[in-house]
């Protein structure tokens, strides 16, 4: 990530500068002319030693402070990295919710088929999608077309249904990721459940299969808001 690279570069530059300053001070101590010190009088020598001792202690103090700053820089970098990971995870969750990411999980498949006397129409598909949503489905697809909040379902001709511009025909395989028990129970309610009220009562063909692993693709539909915009706080 660009921000993390900038942080690392800044830390490196600051650390290099601080270490260079400290090394210069230590080198100054090491390169003191011993012969000059030997020629000094005792009083001057004591004063000089005291001065260099003070400089050495100051350099040591700066080294300790630098080490503390290095630790602080890396802790800051790690915390920002953690924040970035949280934001990335939240973005991924949002993209999954609006259908922009392929998802997988356990759930059910509902198969709806035309028969000689009756055909599946757009209402059957639309009603099933709503029933699955109400039952807590986290992702839904129809014949590998991802269903989103902005999906449109309509009959074009007998035996032909368009979803988001994709022409689909029987059999219709509706996949839903979610709690299998709850999804099946919601659709199989007696009398007013989807399978009884919408399918069986109209002599249409449909059945439910539980699946431990379902893959639902990302939507290919481009979602663009032309009139809606963010509310400014």
N, C-alpha and C positions, 0 to 999 in steps of 0.2 A: 504494500500500500504506500501511496505517495507520502501521506502524513507521517507514517512510521519511519520511512526512509529519511525524512527531514529531521525527525527527532534524533535518530541514530547519528546522523551527520553532525548535528549541533552538539550532541554529547561528546562525540569524538574530538571536535574542534576545541571545546572548552577544556576537556580533560588534558589534551595535548599542551594547551597553553599553560595551564596551571602547573603541570609536571615540569615543563621547560623552565619556568620561573624558579621552581624549587631546586632543580638540578643546578641552575646557574649559581644559586646561593651556596649550595653544598660545594660546588667546584671552587668558588671563591675562597671558602674556608680551607679546602685541600691545597690550593695553589699559593698559600701565603709563604712568603720568603722566610724560611727558618733562620737563615744567616742574619737577616735584618733583625729578627727578634732577639737573637743571641747578643747583638751589639747594643741593645736597649738597656737602659738602666732598670733596676728592679721595679721602681715605682711605675715607670712607663710600661714595663712588661706586664705588670699586674693589671693596669688599666686596659691595655690592649687585649689581654686574655679575657678580661671581663666583657669587653666589647664583642669579641668574637663568640664568646659563650652565649651572649644575648642574641647575636645573629643566628647562631646555630639553633638555639631554642625556638626562635621565631620561625626558622625554616621548618623545624620539626612540627611546630604548631600548624603551620600552613599545610604541611603534608597530611596531618591528621584531618584538618578541615576539608582538604581536597578529597581524601578517601571517603569522608562523610557525604560530600557533594556527589561523588560518583555513585554511591549507593542510592542517594536520593533521586538522581537522574534516572537510574535504571528502574527504581520503584515506580517513578512517574511514567516511564515508558511502558512498563508492564501493565499499570492500571489503565492507561489509555488503550493499550492493546486489548485488555479485557473489555473495556467499554465498546471498542470497535467490534469485538466478537459478538457482544450482546446486540448491537445495532444490526449486524449482519444476520443474526438469527431472527430478529424481529422482522427484518425485511423479507427473509425467506418465508416466514410464517404468513406474512401479508400476501406475498406472491402466490403461495399455495392456496390461500383462501379465495383469491380472485381468479384462480385457474391458470396462472402463468407459469406454474411449475408442475411437472409430472409427479404423481404421487403413487404410493403403493401401500397396501394394508389388507386386513381381512374385511370381509363384508359379504354381499350377496349379488347374485345375478338374476335379473328377472327377464325371462324370454317371452316376448309377445309375437304371435304369428297370425298371419291371415289364414282363413280357411275358406272352404267353398262358399259358405253362406254369408260370412261376415268378414270384414276387414278391420284392421287396426287403423284408427285415425289420429289426427293431431290431439284431440281431446284426451284420448287414452294415454298418450305419451305425456302430455302436459300435466294431467291429473296425477300420474305416477310420480313424476318429478317432484311435485308439491308434497305428495304423501311421504316420499323419502326424505325430503328436507325437514318436514315436521317430525319425522321419526329420528332425526339427528344425524342423517348422512353427512359426512364431511366432504365428500367429493362424488360427483355423478357423471357418467358418460352414457351416450346412446350411440351404439355402433361406432365406438372409438372417437366420438365427437364430445369434447368436454363441455359440460353444462355450466354456465356462469349465471350471475345475476342478470346479465343483459342478453341472454340467449333468447332467440325467437323460434317457436315451433309452429309450423303451419302445413296443412295439406295442400299439395299442388295439383294432384290428380288422384283418382282411386289407386290405392296401393303405393303411393309415392308421397313421402313427407320430407319437407325441408327443415333442417335445423341449422341456423346460422349460415344459410346458403348452401349447405351440404345436402344433396339428394340422397335419401335413405329409403330402403324398402325392407319388407319382411324377409327373414325374421329380424325383429328388433331386440338387440341384446343391451339391456340397461344394467350398467354396473354401478354399485354404490358401496363406498367404504364407510364402515361404521360398526356399531354393536350389532352383531348378527342376530342375536336373540330378539332384541328390541325391534329391529327392522322387519324381521319375519312376522313377529307378533302384530305389529302395526298394520301390515298389509293383509294379514289373515284373520282380522277381526270378523266375527260372524255378522251376517246381514249387511252391515254398513262398511265393512272393510273393503279395501280396493279390489282384492281378488274376487270377492263375492258380488259386490255391488256394481263394479264397473266391467269386470271380465265375464264371470260365470252367468250373471243374470242376462247378459246380452249374447250368450252363446259364443263368446270369443275365446281364443286359445291363449293360455298363459300359464307359466309355472315358475317357481322360485328354486334357486340352487344356492346353497351356502358355499363360499370360497374362502380358504385360508390365506390366499395370496392373490390380490387383484392389482393390476396396474392400470391407472387412468392417466391418459396423456395430457399434456398442457394444451390449452386452447390455442387455436390458430387465428382466432378473431382478434383484431386490433381494437382495443377499447380506448376511445378518445372522447374526452368531454369537451363539447363545443360551447355549451351554454352555462354549465355549472362551473363554479370556481370556489376556491378556498375562502372561508369567511375570515376577514382580517380582524384580529383581536384589538 
